[in-house]
Amino acid sequence: MKKSFKLFLLALCAVFACLAFTGCSNPMTTPEPSTPVTPEPPVTYIGTKTPTETKAVGDIVFTDGSASPYTEELTNEQKAAAIAVIFYVGDENDTLGAKTLGVGLITERTNCMGLQWCLSDAVAYDSWDYAKNMDDGKANTDEIAGLSDYGDGTKYPAFKFCRDYTAKGFTTNWYLPAYNELKMLYASLTEVGNALNSLDIENPYPTYRYFSSTREYTANQYRNIAMAFYFKDEEYLQHLTFRKDEYKYVCAIHTF
């Protein structure tokens, strides 16, 4: 009898040792029920390309940063959410470097016509010292906006238009393109025009002269002129210049 009792005690000790040191589950403990995990719903975008996907010339950009090629049939929702058309996609070896540029949609010509580069009494009017960049309109626009007389932009209407441009949530970092950025827009004019047509917007570019943000770069006596671009045809590929206080069209562009 004593031997059996000792064996029972040894077995009981072995059970407790297993629970304490080997991780055996306690048969007296009821496991807590696990909380079910609800899967995250998939992210959907207005366009067929996500905001991080590489865009192509002619793509239409929407309010959420996504995009679709103009060749795809657009829904009314997409048309209402469109904010820009891509006109340049480059890498470090290309003319404007590694960036993607889109031009804002001009749905009413009166919004961008008849704007002066600057007024005749502005600091930058009779000067070669400002807005010299041929490739980077953002640099030119920021430089002009930093001048002592910029204020609310009244003396620099073309720059003010672009800096104040808003497109359904994209309310900052629009700028007046540099001359070579306008040349890239010209190079993509067919795709841009087709994209605008798919949005039921008339293409305004072939008809009008557009100011760039670049002032005249040649060292001559005319310090009060700025470079412009006429999108009409090949013979106008050479740069045009106009007095800074003349009235020309402008367009706002943005990096994507």
TORKOL-4160 file (C-alpha; in steps of 0.2 Angstrom, whole numbers, padded with zeros to 4 digits, m for minus):
256
<pt num="1" X="0000" Y="0000" Z="0000"/>
<pt num="2" X="0014" Y="0012" Z="0004"/>
<pt num="3" X="0023" Y="0008" Z="m0012"/>
<pt num="4" X="0007" Y="0012" Z="m0022"/>
<pt num="5" X="0005" Y="0028" Z="m0013"/>
<pt num="6" X="0023" Y="0033" Z="m0017"/>
<pt num="7" X="0021" Y="0029" Z="m0035"/>
<pt num="8" X="0005" Y="0040" Z="m0035"/>
<pt num="9" X="0015" Y="0054" Z="m0028"/>
<pt num="10" X="0029" Y="0052" Z="m0040"/>
<pt num="11" X="0017" Y="0052" Z="m0055"/>
<pt num="12" X="0008" Y="0068" Z="m0048"/>
<pt num="13" X="0025" Y="0076" Z="m0046"/>
<pt num="14" X="0029" Y="0072" Z="m0064"/>
<pt num="15" X="0013" Y="0080" Z="m0070"/>
<pt num="16" X="0017" Y="0096" Z="m0061"/>
<pt num="17" X="0035" Y="0096" Z="m0067"/>
<pt num="18" X="0028" Y="0095" Z="m0085"/>
<pt num="19" X="0016" Y="0109" Z="m0082"/>
<pt num="20" X="0030" Y="0120" Z="m0074"/>
<pt num="21" X="0045" Y="0117" Z="m0085"/>
<pt num="22" X="0040" Y="0109" Z="m0102"/>
<pt num="23" X="0025" Y="0120" Z="m0107"/>
<pt num="24" X="0012" Y="0107" Z="m0106"/>
<pt num="25" X="m0006" Y="0114" Z="m0107"/>
<pt num="26" X="m0016" Y="0114" Z="m0091"/>
<pt num="27" X="m0031" Y="0102" Z="m0094"/>
<pt num="28" X="m0040" Y="0112" Z="m0081"/>
<pt num="29" X="m0038" Y="0129" Z="m0091"/>
<pt num="30" X="m0051" Y="0134" Z="m0104"/>
<pt num="31" X="m0042" Y="0144" Z="m0119"/>
<pt num="32" X="m0049" Y="0161" Z="m0122"/>
<pt num="33" X="m0057" Y="0163" Z="m0139"/>
<pt num="34" X="m0047" Y="0172" Z="m0152"/>
<pt num="35" X="m0053" Y="0189" Z="m0159"/>
<pt num="36" X="m0058" Y="0187" Z="m0177"/>
<pt num="37" X="m0047" Y="0199" Z="m0189"/>
<pt num="38" X="m0057" Y="0209" Z="m0201"/>
<pt num="39" X="m0047" Y="0210" Z="m0218"/>
<pt num="40" X="m0043" Y="0228" Z="m0224"/>
<pt num="41" X="m0054" Y="0232" Z="m0239"/>
<pt num="42" X="m0044" Y="0234" Z="m0255"/>
<pt num="43" X="m0039" Y="0252" Z="m0260"/>
<pt num="44" X="m0048" Y="0258" Z="m0275"/>
<pt num="45" X="m0043" Y="0273" Z="m0286"/>
<pt num="46" X="m0052" Y="0283" Z="m0299"/>
<pt num="47" X="m0040" Y="0279" Z="m0312"/>
<pt num="48" X="m0032" Y="0263" Z="m0318"/>
<pt num="49" X="m0015" Y="0268" Z="m0313"/>
<pt num="50" X="m0011" Y="0270" Z="m0294"/>
<pt num="51" X="m0003" Y="0286" Z="m0288"/>
<pt num="52" X="0014" Y="0278" Z="m0287"/>
<pt num="53" X="0014" Y="0270" Z="m0304"/>
<pt num="54" X="0024" Y="0277" Z="m0318"/>
<pt num="55" X="0013" Y="0289" Z="m0329"/>
<pt num="56" X="0014" Y="0292" Z="m0348"/>
<pt num="57" X="0012" Y="0307" Z="m0359"/>
<pt num="58" X="m0006" Y="0309" Z="m0362"/>
<pt num="59" X="m0012" Y="0301" Z="m0346"/>
<pt num="60" X="m0026" Y="0311" Z="m0337"/>
<pt num="61" X="m0022" Y="0313" Z="m0318"/>
<pt num="62" X="m0037" Y="0313" Z="m0306"/>
<pt num="63" X="m0040" Y="0321" Z="m0289"/>
<pt num="64" X="m0033" Y="0306" Z="m0279"/>
<pt num="65" X="m0016" Y="0306" Z="m0289"/>
<pt num="66" X="m0021" Y="0291" Z="m0299"/>
<pt num="67" X="m0021" Y="0292" Z="m0318"/>
<pt num="68" X="m0028" Y="0284" Z="m0334"/>
<pt num="69" X="m0023" Y="0285" Z="m0352"/>
<pt num="70" X="m0034" Y="0296" Z="m0363"/>
<pt num="71" X="m0037" Y="0281" Z="m0375"/>
<pt num="72" X="m0048" Y="0273" Z="m0361"/>
<pt num="73" X="m0066" Y="0277" Z="m0361"/>
<pt num="74" X="m0069" Y="0289" Z="m0347"/>
<pt num="75" X="m0084" Y="0288" Z="m0335"/>
<pt num="76" X="m0093" Y="0304" Z="m0330"/>
<pt num="77" X="m0085" Y="0302" Z="m0313"/>
<pt num="78" X="m0068" Y="0302" Z="m0320"/>
<pt num="79" X="m0071" Y="0317" Z="m0331"/>
<pt num="80" X="m0077" Y="0327" Z="m0316"/>
<pt num="81" X="m0061" Y="0322" Z="m0306"/>
<pt num="82" X="m0048" Y="0326" Z="m0319"/>
<pt num="83" X="m0036" Y="0339" Z="m0314"/>
<pt num="84" X="m0021" Y="0338" Z="m0327"/>
<pt num="85" X="m0014" Y="0330" Z="m0342"/>
<pt num="86" X="0004" Y="0323" Z="m0342"/>
<pt num="87" X="0015" Y="0331" Z="m0355"/>
<pt num="88" X="0033" Y="0326" Z="m0350"/>
<pt num="89" X="0040" Y="0310" Z="m0342"/>
<pt num="90" X="0059" Y="0310" Z="m0341"/>
<pt num="91" X="0074" Y="0303" Z="m0333"/>
<pt num="92" X="0091" Y="0311" Z="m0328"/>
<pt num="93" X="0097" Y="0310" Z="m0346"/>
<pt num="94" X="0082" Y="0319" Z="m0354"/>
<pt num="95" X="0080" Y="0338" Z="m0357"/>
<pt num="96" X="0072" Y="0342" Z="m0341"/>
<pt num="97" X="0079" Y="0328" Z="m0330"/>
<pt num="98" X="0070" Y="0315" Z="m0320"/>
<pt num="99" X="0052" Y="0322" Z="m0317"/>
<pt num="100" X="0034" Y="0320" Z="m0323"/>
<pt num="101" X="0025" Y="0336" Z="m0328"/>
<pt num="102" X="0006" Y="0339" Z="m0330"/>
<pt num="103" X="m0003" Y="0354" Z="m0337"/>
<pt num="104" X="m0018" Y="0360" Z="m0328"/>
<pt num="105" X="m0035" Y="0360" Z="m0337"/>
<pt num="106" X="m0040" Y="0377" Z="m0344"/>
<pt num="107" X="m0059" Y="0375" Z="m0345"/>
<pt num="108" X="m0062" Y="0393" Z="m0348"/>
<pt num="109" X="m0050" Y="0403" Z="m0358"/>
<pt num="110" X="m0055" Y="0419" Z="m0349"/>
<pt num="111" X="m0047" Y="0413" Z="m0334"/>
<pt num="112" X="m0029" Y="0413" Z="m0341"/>
<pt num="113" X="m0030" Y="0426" Z="m0355"/>
<pt num="114" X="m0024" Y="0444" Z="m0355"/>
<pt num="115" X="m0011" Y="0442" Z="m0341"/>
<pt num="116" X="0005" Y="0452" Z="m0339"/>
<pt num="117" X="0021" Y="0444" Z="m0334"/>
<pt num="118" X="0023" Y="0459" Z="m0323"/>
<pt num="119" X="0018" Y="0477" Z="m0322"/>
<pt num="120" X="0030" Y="0491" Z="m0328"/>
<pt num="121" X="0033" Y="0497" Z="m0311"/>
<pt num="122" X="0038" Y="0480" Z="m0304"/>
<pt num="123" X="0055" Y="0476" Z="m0298"/>
<pt num="124" X="0058" Y="0463" Z="m0311"/>
<pt num="125" X="0052" Y="0473" Z="m0326"/>
<pt num="126" X="0067" Y="0482" Z="m0331"/>
<pt num="127" X="0080" Y="0469" Z="m0325"/>
<pt num="128" X="0090" Y="0454" Z="m0331"/>
<pt num="129" X="0093" Y="0448" Z="m0314"/>
<pt num="130" X="0077" Y="0437" Z="m0311"/>
<pt num="131" X="0069" Y="0422" Z="m0318"/>
<pt num="132" X="0084" Y="0416" Z="m0329"/>
<pt num="133" X="0081" Y="0397" Z="m0328"/>
<pt num="134" X="0076" Y="0389" Z="m0345"/>
<pt num="135" X="0072" Y="0372" Z="m0338"/>
<pt num="136" X="0064" Y="0375" Z="m0321"/>
<pt num="137" X="0049" Y="0386" Z="m0320"/>
<pt num="138" X="0046" Y="0382" Z="m0301"/>
<pt num="139" X="0063" Y="0390" Z="m0298"/>
<pt num="140" X="0058" Y="0405" Z="m0308"/>
<pt num="141" X="0041" Y="0406" Z="m0300"/>
<pt num="142" X="0048" Y="0404" Z="m0282"/>
<pt num="143" X="0061" Y="0418" Z="m0286"/>
<pt num="144" X="0048" Y="0430" Z="m0292"/>
<pt num="145" X="0037" Y="0426" Z="m0277"/>
<pt num="146" X="0051" Y="0430" Z="m0265"/>
<pt num="147" X="0054" Y="0448" Z="m0272"/>
<pt num="148" X="0051" Y="0463" Z="m0260"/>
<pt num="149" X="0036" Y="0469" Z="m0271"/>
<pt num="150" X="0028" Y="0453" Z="m0274"/>
<pt num="151" X="0015" Y="0455" Z="m0260"/>
<pt num="152" X="m0001" Y="0448" Z="m0265"/>
<pt num="153" X="0005" Y="0445" Z="m0283"/>
<pt num="154" X="m0004" Y="0460" Z="m0290"/>
<pt num="155" X="0012" Y="0466" Z="m0299"/>
<pt num="156" X="0015" Y="0449" Z="m0306"/>
<pt num="157" X="m0001" Y="0443" Z="m0314"/>
<pt num="158" X="0005" Y="0428" Z="m0323"/>
<pt num="159" X="0015" Y="0421" Z="m0308"/>
<pt num="160" X="0000" Y="0425" Z="m0297"/>
<pt num="161" X="m0012" Y="0415" Z="m0308"/>
<pt num="162" X="m0001" Y="0400" Z="m0307"/>
<pt num="163" X="0003" Y="0401" Z="m0289"/>
<pt num="164" X="m0015" Y="0403" Z="m0285"/>
<pt num="165" X="m0021" Y="0390" Z="m0297"/>
<pt num="166" X="m0032" Y="0376" Z="m0288"/>
<pt num="167" X="m0038" Y="0360" Z="m0295"/>
<pt num="168" X="m0050" Y="0350" Z="m0284"/>
<pt num="169" X="m0038" Y="0348" Z="m0269"/>
<pt num="170" X="m0022" Y="0351" Z="m0278"/>
<pt num="171" X="m0020" Y="0369" Z="m0272"/>
<pt num="172" X="m0001" Y="0371" Z="m0270"/>
<pt num="173" X="0015" Y="0370" Z="m0280"/>
<pt num="174" X="0008" Y="0375" Z="m0297"/>
<pt num="175" X="0019" Y="0386" Z="m0307"/>
<pt num="176" X="0022" Y="0396" Z="m0323"/>
<pt num="177" X="0033" Y="0384" Z="m0334"/>
<pt num="178" X="0050" Y="0389" Z="m0340"/>
<pt num="179" X="0053" Y="0391" Z="m0358"/>
<pt num="180" X="0060" Y="0373" Z="m0361"/>
<pt num="181" X="0045" Y="0366" Z="m0351"/>
<pt num="182" X="0033" Y="0375" Z="m0364"/>
<pt num="183" X="0044" Y="0367" Z="m0378"/>
<pt num="184" X="0040" Y="0350" Z="m0370"/>
<pt num="185" X="0022" Y="0354" Z="m0370"/>
<pt num="186" X="0023" Y="0358" Z="m0388"/>
<pt num="187" X="0031" Y="0342" Z="m0392"/>
<pt num="188" X="0017" Y="0332" Z="m0383"/>
<pt num="189" X="0003" Y="0343" Z="m0390"/>
<pt num="190" X="m0005" Y="0330" Z="m0400"/>
<pt num="191" X="m0007" Y="0318" Z="m0385"/>
<pt num="192" X="m0012" Y="0333" Z="m0374"/>
<pt num="193" X="m0025" Y="0339" Z="m0387"/>
<pt num="194" X="m0032" Y="0321" Z="m0388"/>
<pt num="195" X="m0033" Y="0320" Z="m0369"/>
<pt num="196" X="m0042" Y="0337" Z="m0368"/>
<pt num="197" X="m0055" Y="0331" Z="m0381"/>
<pt num="198" X="m0058" Y="0315" Z="m0371"/>
<pt num="199" X="m0063" Y="0327" Z="m0357"/>
<pt num="200" X="m0074" Y="0337" Z="m0368"/>
<pt num="201" X="m0062" Y="0352" Z="m0367"/>
<pt num="202" X="m0057" Y="0362" Z="m0382"/>
<pt num="203" X="m0038" Y="0362" Z="m0385"/>
<pt num="204" X="m0033" Y="0381" Z="m0383"/>
<pt num="205" X="m0014" Y="0379" Z="m0386"/>
<pt num="206" X="m0012" Y="0380" Z="m0405"/>
<pt num="207" X="m0021" Y="0397" Z="m0406"/>
<pt num="208" X="m0012" Y="0408" Z="m0393"/>
<pt num="209" X="0004" Y="0414" Z="m0387"/>
<pt num="210" X="0009" Y="0409" Z="m0370"/>
<pt num="211" X="0021" Y="0417" Z="m0358"/>
<pt num="212" X="0035" Y="0407" Z="m0350"/>
<pt num="213" X="0042" Y="0411" Z="m0333"/>
<pt num="214" X="0059" Y="0414" Z="m0341"/>
<pt num="215" X="0065" Y="0432" Z="m0345"/>
<pt num="216" X="0075" Y="0435" Z="m0360"/>
<pt num="217" X="0092" Y="0427" Z="m0359"/>
<pt num="218" X="0102" Y="0436" Z="m0372"/>
<pt num="219" X="0112" Y="0451" Z="m0367"/>
<pt num="220" X="0104" Y="0465" Z="m0376"/>
<pt num="221" X="0097" Y="0482" Z="m0372"/>
<pt num="222" X="0079" Y="0475" Z="m0369"/>
<pt num="223" X="0079" Y="0471" Z="m0351"/>
<pt num="224" X="0060" Y="0472" Z="m0350"/>
<pt num="225" X="0055" Y="0457" Z="m0361"/>
<pt num="226" X="0051" Y="0439" Z="m0357"/>
<pt num="227" X="0051" Y="0423" Z="m0367"/>
<pt num="228" X="0035" Y="0416" Z="m0374"/>
<pt num="229" X="0029" Y="0402" Z="m0385"/>
<pt num="230" X="0017" Y="0400" Z="m0400"/>
<pt num="231" X="0010" Y="0383" Z="m0402"/>
<pt num="232" X="0003" Y="0386" Z="m0419"/>
<pt num="233" X="0016" Y="0376" Z="m0430"/>
<pt num="234" X="0034" Y="0371" Z="m0433"/>
<pt num="235" X="0039" Y="0388" Z="m0439"/>
<pt num="236" X="0036" Y="0395" Z="m0422"/>
<pt num="237" X="0048" Y="0383" Z="m0413"/>
<pt num="238" X="0060" Y="0398" Z="m0411"/>
<pt num="239" X="0057" Y="0408" Z="m0396"/>
<pt num="240" X="0047" Y="0423" Z="m0396"/>
<pt num="241" X="0049" Y="0438" Z="m0384"/>
<pt num="242" X="0037" Y="0451" Z="m0378"/>
<pt num="243" X="0037" Y="0465" Z="m0366"/>
<pt num="244" X="0034" Y="0459" Z="m0348"/>
<pt num="245" X="0019" Y="0471" Z="m0347"/>
<pt num="246" X="0010" Y="0464" Z="m0363"/>
<pt num="247" X="m0005" Y="0453" Z="m0361"/>
<pt num="248" X="m0003" Y="0435" Z="m0366"/>
<pt num="249" X="m0010" Y="0418" Z="m0361"/>
<pt num="250" X="m0003" Y="0407" Z="m0347"/>
<pt num="251" X="m0004" Y="0389" Z="m0341"/>
<pt num="252" X="0000" Y="0382" Z="m0324"/>
<pt num="253" X="0009" Y="0366" Z="m0323"/>
<pt num="254" X="0013" Y="0353" Z="m0308"/>
<pt num="255" X="0025" Y="0339" Z="m0305"/>
<pt num="256" X="0017" Y="0322" Z="m0302"/>
